Amino acid sequence: MDTHRNDRDKAFRPLFLSLLFFSLLSCGGGGGSPSTDPPKTYFVVPSSAGGNDSNAGTADAPFATITHALSVSQARDVIQVAAGTYTPGSATHLPTDPGETFPILIKEGVSVVGEPFQTNANAPGTVILGSGVYTSPTAGPLQAAVILAEGGSIARLTIRSQGGVGLIAEGVTGSISNSLFSTNKIGLFLIASHLSISNSAITGNETGIQSTAGDTSEIDQNVLSNNTAGAALGVRISDAGPALRQNQITGNPGGGVTVEGGAHPDLGGGGRSDGKNILSCNGGDLINQTDGAIFARNNLWDHAPPTPTDAVTPHGGTIDTLGATLSSPRCG
C-alpha cells in the first residue's frame, strides 16, 4: 500500500473547495500585467511525506518546498501547503531534505494557503520556521521569515522567525488572514503598505505589529495578546495611519497600542473604523506619545470612561474615547 499517497489524500481532500475560493479571490489581485495563462494550484508536502521538488507539484505528485513552488508560480496562482514544519533543511540541501531558502518571498499576486493550527487536536498546522537577511530600503538589513510582494496573500500559516521579523510588507498591497505569528522580534512589520490583516493571532512576540512610514493597513478582528518579551507591545504605530477594528488587544506589558511621531491611526470614529476593539490588561491600553489627537471611539476598556492609565497622554495629545464601554473580563 502507498502510505505516502494515502497521507496526501487525507491531507488534501478537505481543501479543494477552499482552493477554488482562493483561486477566485486571487484573480483580482496583483499590481503588474495580468498573466495570459489560467491560474494554477501547486501542492507542497514535507519531503518526509513524499514531497519532492522534482515532482510536478500536483496533488498526487507534490513539491517538497514552498520556495520551489514559488519559483514556478506566477500571479493568480495558489500554493497549497500541507501541515508540517518548513525549515532551512540540511546544510547540503540534499534532494531528500532540500529545505527552504529564507526569507521566503511571496511573489506578486500569488496566494500561499496552509492548514491551520488546531490546539484541541494537537495539530501544529503549516509552520514556517526560520529567517534570512532582507535589506529594506527603509529600515536596512533585517532578519525575516517572509517577505510579501505586491498583491500577495497568505492564509492559515504559522510564522516563527526565531527572533527576527515574521513578515515584512514594504510599499505593497495584499492580505493576511487566519494566521499565527509567534516567537518573533516583530510579528508583522508594515512599511508604507496597505494590507488587509484579519482573523489572525499575533502572540508571544516582542512587538506584535509595527506600522510605519505612511502605512495605512486595515487591521481587523485579530488577537494581539501576551506579547511579553523585549518591548512587549501589541501594536506600535509610528508616522502611519492604520485602521484598527474589532481587535482583542490584551496582556501586552509594554502597551496595547502605542502611537508615536506623526502617526494618525483610527481606532474608531475617524472615518475608517467603527472601533469595537478590546483594549484591556495592557501596560497602558492606548498610549498617545504625540501631541496630536487620536480617534478611539466605541471601544471596550478596563474602565468606562477610561482612566489616565488606560488612555495615556504623556505629551499633551488627546484621545477621543466617546462611547467607551467595559470589557469582560477586565483588569483593575
Secondary structure, DSSP 8 states (H G I E B T S, - for coil): --HHHHHHHHHHGGGHHHHHHHHHHHTT--SS---SS---EEEE--GGGT--TTS--SSSS-BS-HHHHHHH--TT-EEEE-SEEE----TT--TTS----SSEEE-TT-EEE----BTTTTB--EEEE--EEEEETTTEEEEEEEEE-TTEEEES-EEE-SSSEEEEEES-EEEEES-EE-S-SEEEEEES-EEEEES-EEESSSEEEEEETT---EEES-EEE---STT-EEEEEES---EEES-EEE--TTEEEEEETT---BSSSSSS-----EEESSSSSEEE-SSSEEE--S-EESSSS--TTTEE-TTS-EEE-TT-EE-SS---
